[in-house]
Structure formats: structure tokens, C-alpha cells
Amino acid sequence: MSLGMCAGAAFGGVLGQSFFGNMTIGMSIGIPIGMCAGMAIGSMKDKAVNEQLQTHAYTIKDIRYQKDTKEYWITIANKDGAERIVNTSSGEMETEGFCIGDVVFLDEDGRIEQAFDKGD
């Protein structure tokens, strides 16, 4: 949503200056339009994640560190018990803090992400 607002402000500023001779008018129109576009895109992504959680419900079953590649091999299983191994970097492992039992989903690139905030 915030990226949409920034893009809307920039786009609105250009259009406001071009058509009205006043950048502020264009920005005041562009920000809400950008916010709505950001909300729509975010809503579509949330819907896809929720659908994946309902159909697959991936949970982490095992985490193994590979010394030679300095990657983690994370075994995830869906609600039917089908397992899959996903590789992740050490940096991503530190950032996300994956643990056995966490509920995760696969993003567009096939990488895992936390489904729920841990509430640090």
C-alpha cells in the first residue's frame, strides 16, 4: 500500500503540474488512487496465501544445515503428509528464524515464508 501511495504521489504530481499547473492538486488525487491500487494488489496476494494455507497447510518437519553449500535444507510437509525439501540461505534463515513446527507458505519463487507473525 505504501509503495502504491508513493507511486500515486509521483504520478499525481506530474499530472497535476501538467494539467492544472499545480502539483499539489495532482498529488492529493494521486495518493488515494495509489493507496487503493496497493490495497488491491495486497488483497490479491493475501487471497493467494490464504488459499494455499487452506489447501496445503505446510509445516516445517526438519531443518538441516549443509556445511559445503552454507545453506539450510528445510523439509516441509502438507496436510496430506507429502514432503518437500526447500533450500534457503543462511541470511534468510537468520531473518525469518524458521523452527520445526512453523506454518509456512511458498511464495511465487518457490521460497518459504512465515505464514504467521511470531510476535517477538
ChimeraX commands (.cxc) that place a marker at each C-alpha (Angstrom):
marker #1 position 0.00,0.00,0.00 radius 0.5
marker #1 position 2.80,2.42,0.86 radius 0.5
marker #1 position 4.53,1.80,-2.47 radius 0.5
marker #1 position 1.25,2.48,-4.24 radius 0.5
marker #1 position 0.88,5.74,-2.33 radius 0.5
marker #1 position 4.41,6.81,-3.29 radius 0.5
marker #1 position 3.81,5.95,-6.94 radius 0.5
marker #1 position 0.44,7.73,-6.80 radius 0.5
marker #1 position 2.06,10.86,-5.34 radius 0.5
marker #1 position 4.72,10.91,-8.06 radius 0.5
marker #1 position 2.28,10.20,-10.87 radius 0.5
marker #1 position -0.29,12.63,-9.46 radius 0.5
marker #1 position 2.35,15.35,-9.09 radius 0.5
marker #1 position 3.30,15.06,-12.75 radius 0.5
marker #1 position -0.31,15.05,-13.91 radius 0.5
marker #1 position -1.23,17.92,-11.58 radius 0.5
marker #1 position 1.62,20.06,-12.87 radius 0.5
marker #1 position 0.80,19.17,-16.48 radius 0.5
marker #1 position -2.97,19.69,-16.42 radius 0.5
marker #1 position -3.63,22.10,-13.55 radius 0.5
marker #1 position -0.33,23.93,-13.20 radius 0.5
marker #1 position -0.36,22.88,-9.54 radius 0.5
marker #1 position 1.47,19.80,-8.32 radius 0.5
marker #1 position -0.42,19.69,-5.00 radius 0.5
marker #1 position -3.78,19.10,-6.66 radius 0.5
marker #1 position -2.41,16.13,-8.59 radius 0.5
marker #1 position -0.74,14.67,-5.51 radius 0.5
marker #1 position -3.94,14.94,-3.48 radius 0.5
marker #1 position -5.68,12.89,-6.16 radius 0.5
marker #1 position -2.77,10.50,-6.82 radius 0.5
marker #1 position -2.14,9.40,-3.23 radius 0.5
marker #1 position -5.64,7.91,-2.66 radius 0.5
marker #1 position -5.60,6.25,-6.08 radius 0.5
marker #1 position -2.17,4.74,-5.37 radius 0.5
marker #1 position -3.34,3.61,-1.93 radius 0.5
marker #1 position -6.34,1.85,-3.45 radius 0.5
marker #1 position -4.13,0.17,-6.05 radius 0.5
marker #1 position -1.74,-1.00,-3.31 radius 0.5
marker #1 position -4.61,-2.36,-1.24 radius 0.5
marker #1 position -5.99,-4.24,-4.24 radius 0.5
marker #1 position -2.62,-5.82,-5.02 radius 0.5
marker #1 position -2.06,-6.72,-1.36 radius 0.5
marker #1 position -5.53,-8.22,-1.13 radius 0.5
marker #1 position -4.86,-10.45,-4.14 radius 0.5
marker #1 position -1.60,-11.68,-2.58 radius 0.5
marker #1 position -3.32,-12.32,0.76 radius 0.5
marker #1 position -6.05,-14.28,-1.00 radius 0.5
marker #1 position -3.46,-16.48,-2.76 radius 0.5
marker #1 position -1.61,-17.12,0.52 radius 0.5
marker #1 position -4.84,-17.93,2.39 radius 0.5
marker #1 position -5.90,-20.32,-0.38 radius 0.5
marker #1 position -2.53,-22.08,-0.21 radius 0.5
marker #1 position -2.78,-22.37,3.58 radius 0.5
marker #1 position -6.24,-23.92,3.29 radius 0.5
marker #1 position -5.31,-26.41,0.57 radius 0.5
marker #1 position -1.78,-27.40,1.66 radius 0.5
marker #1 position -1.11,-26.15,5.22 radius 0.5
marker #1 position 2.68,-26.60,5.02 radius 0.5
marker #1 position 4.55,-27.14,8.29 radius 0.5
marker #1 position 8.29,-27.46,8.85 radius 0.5
marker #1 position 9.28,-31.02,9.73 radius 0.5
marker #1 position 13.09,-30.89,9.63 radius 0.5
marker #1 position 15.90,-28.34,9.25 radius 0.5
marker #1 position 19.40,-29.39,8.24 radius 0.5
marker #1 position 22.45,-27.20,7.69 radius 0.5
marker #1 position 24.67,-28.09,4.72 radius 0.5
marker #1 position 28.24,-27.06,5.52 radius 0.5
marker #1 position 29.55,-27.38,1.97 radius 0.5
marker #1 position 26.96,-25.02,0.42 radius 0.5
marker #1 position 26.26,-23.00,3.59 radius 0.5
marker #1 position 22.53,-23.45,3.00 radius 0.5
marker #1 position 19.72,-24.91,5.02 radius 0.5
marker #1 position 17.60,-27.76,3.70 radius 0.5
marker #1 position 14.14,-27.38,5.17 radius 0.5
marker #1 position 11.71,-30.26,4.87 radius 0.5
marker #1 position 8.10,-29.14,4.75 radius 0.5
marker #1 position 5.02,-31.35,4.71 radius 0.5
marker #1 position 1.49,-30.53,3.64 radius 0.5
marker #1 position -1.62,-31.62,5.49 radius 0.5
marker #1 position -1.73,-34.87,3.45 radius 0.5
marker #1 position 1.80,-35.75,4.60 radius 0.5
marker #1 position 3.55,-35.18,1.26 radius 0.5
marker #1 position 7.04,-33.87,1.98 radius 0.5
marker #1 position 9.15,-31.43,0.01 radius 0.5
marker #1 position 12.66,-30.07,0.58 radius 0.5
marker #1 position 13.29,-26.35,0.11 radius 0.5
marker #1 position 16.74,-24.72,0.20 radius 0.5
marker #1 position 17.24,-21.42,1.96 radius 0.5
marker #1 position 20.29,-19.26,2.59 radius 0.5
marker #1 position 21.87,-18.66,5.98 radius 0.5
marker #1 position 20.86,-14.99,5.83 radius 0.5
marker #1 position 17.23,-15.81,5.16 radius 0.5
marker #1 position 17.29,-18.39,7.95 radius 0.5
marker #1 position 18.57,-15.73,10.39 radius 0.5
marker #1 position 15.99,-13.20,9.22 radius 0.5
marker #1 position 12.96,-15.49,9.27 radius 0.5
marker #1 position 14.02,-17.65,12.23 radius 0.5
marker #1 position 12.35,-20.82,10.95 radius 0.5
marker #1 position 11.70,-23.51,13.56 radius 0.5
marker #1 position 10.33,-27.03,13.37 radius 0.5
marker #1 position 6.55,-26.87,13.56 radius 0.5
marker #1 position 6.19,-23.41,11.98 radius 0.5
marker #1 position 3.37,-22.97,9.47 radius 0.5
marker #1 position 4.78,-21.63,6.19 radius 0.5
marker #1 position 3.72,-20.96,2.63 radius 0.5
marker #1 position 5.54,-20.95,-0.70 radius 0.5
marker #1 position 5.86,-17.60,-2.48 radius 0.5
marker #1 position 5.87,-17.05,-6.25 radius 0.5
marker #1 position 9.53,-18.09,-6.49 radius 0.5
marker #1 position 9.04,-21.33,-4.55 radius 0.5
marker #1 position 10.74,-20.00,-1.40 radius 0.5
marker #1 position 9.19,-20.45,2.00 radius 0.5
marker #1 position 7.88,-17.59,4.13 radius 0.5
marker #1 position 6.33,-17.46,7.59 radius 0.5
marker #1 position 2.55,-17.67,7.46 radius 0.5
marker #1 position 2.03,-16.08,10.86 radius 0.5
marker #1 position 3.94,-13.47,12.82 radius 0.5
marker #1 position 5.74,-14.96,15.81 radius 0.5
marker #1 position 5.07,-11.86,17.91 radius 0.5
marker #1 position 8.67,-11.32,19.05 radius 0.5
marker link #1:1,2 radius 0.2
marker link #1:2,3 radius 0.2
marker link #1:3,4 radius 0.2
marker link #1:4,5 radius 0.2
marker link #1:5,6 radius 0.2
marker link #1:6,7 radius 0.2
marker link #1:7,8 radius 0.2
marker link #1:8,9 radius 0.2
marker link #1:9,10 radius 0.2
marker link #1:10,11 radius 0.2
marker link #1:11,12 radius 0.2
marker link #1:12,13 radius 0.2
marker link #1:13,14 radius 0.2
marker link #1:14,15 radius 0.2
marker link #1:15,16 radius 0.2
marker link #1:16,17 radius 0.2
marker link #1:17,18 radius 0.2
marker link #1:18,19 radius 0.2
marker link #1:19,20 radius 0.2
marker link #1:20,21 radius 0.2
marker link #1:21,22 radius 0.2
marker link #1:22,23 radius 0.2
marker link #1:23,24 radius 0.2
marker link #1:24,25 radius 0.2
marker link #1:25,26 radius 0.2
marker link #1:26,27 radius 0.2
marker link #1:27,28 radius 0.2
marker link #1:28,29 radius 0.2
marker link #1:29,30 radius 0.2
marker link #1:30,31 radius 0.2
marker link #1:31,32 radius 0.2
marker link #1:32,33 radius 0.2
marker link #1:33,34 radius 0.2
marker link #1:34,35 radius 0.2
marker link #1:35,36 radius 0.2
marker link #1:36,37 radius 0.2
marker link #1:37,38 radius 0.2
marker link #1:38,39 radius 0.2
marker link #1:39,40 radius 0.2
marker link #1:40,41 radius 0.2
marker link #1:41,42 radius 0.2
marker link #1:42,43 radius 0.2
marker link #1:43,44 radius 0.2
marker link #1:44,45 radius 0.2
marker link #1:45,46 radius 0.2
marker link #1:46,47 radius 0.2
marker link #1:47,48 radius 0.2
marker link #1:48,49 radius 0.2
marker link #1:49,50 radius 0.2
marker link #1:50,51 radius 0.2
marker link #1:51,52 radius 0.2
marker link #1:52,53 radius 0.2
marker link #1:53,54 radius 0.2
marker link #1:54,55 radius 0.2
marker link #1:55,56 radius 0.2
marker link #1:56,57 radius 0.2
marker link #1:57,58 radius 0.2
marker link #1:58,59 radius 0.2
marker link #1:59,60 radius 0.2
marker link #1:60,61 radius 0.2
marker link #1:61,62 radius 0.2
marker link #1:62,63 radius 0.2
marker link #1:63,64 radius 0.2
marker link #1:64,65 radius 0.2
marker link #1:65,66 radius 0.2
marker link #1:66,67 radius 0.2
marker link #1:67,68 radius 0.2
marker link #1:68,69 radius 0.2
marker link #1:69,70 radius 0.2
marker link #1:70,71 radius 0.2
marker link #1:71,72 radius 0.2
marker link #1:72,73 radius 0.2
marker link #1:73,74 radius 0.2
marker link #1:74,75 radius 0.2
marker link #1:75,76 radius 0.2
marker link #1:76,77 radius 0.2
marker link #1:77,78 radius 0.2
marker link #1:78,79 radius 0.2
marker link #1:79,80 radius 0.2
marker link #1:80,81 radius 0.2
marker link #1:81,82 radius 0.2
marker link #1:82,83 radius 0.2
marker link #1:83,84 radius 0.2
marker link #1:84,85 radius 0.2
marker link #1:85,86 radius 0.2
marker link #1:86,87 radius 0.2
marker link #1:87,88 radius 0.2
marker link #1:88,89 radius 0.2
marker link #1:89,90 radius 0.2
marker link #1:90,91 radius 0.2
marker link #1:91,92 radius 0.2
marker link #1:92,93 radius 0.2
marker link #1:93,94 radius 0.2
marker link #1:94,95 radius 0.2
marker link #1:95,96 radius 0.2
marker link #1:96,97 radius 0.2
marker link #1:97,98 radius 0.2
marker link #1:98,99 radius 0.2
marker link #1:99,100 radius 0.2
marker link #1:100,101 radius 0.2
marker link #1:101,102 radius 0.2
marker link #1:102,103 radius 0.2
marker link #1:103,104 radius 0.2
marker link #1:104,105 radius 0.2
marker link #1:105,106 radius 0.2
marker link #1:106,107 radius 0.2
marker link #1:107,108 radius 0.2
marker link #1:108,109 radius 0.2
marker link #1:109,110 radius 0.2
marker link #1:110,111 radius 0.2
marker link #1:111,112 radius 0.2
marker link #1:112,113 radius 0.2
marker link #1:113,114 radius 0.2
marker link #1:114,115 radius 0.2
marker link #1:115,116 radius 0.2
marker link #1:116,117 radius 0.2
marker link #1:117,118 radius 0.2
marker link #1:118,119 radius 0.2
marker link #1:119,120 radius 0.2
view
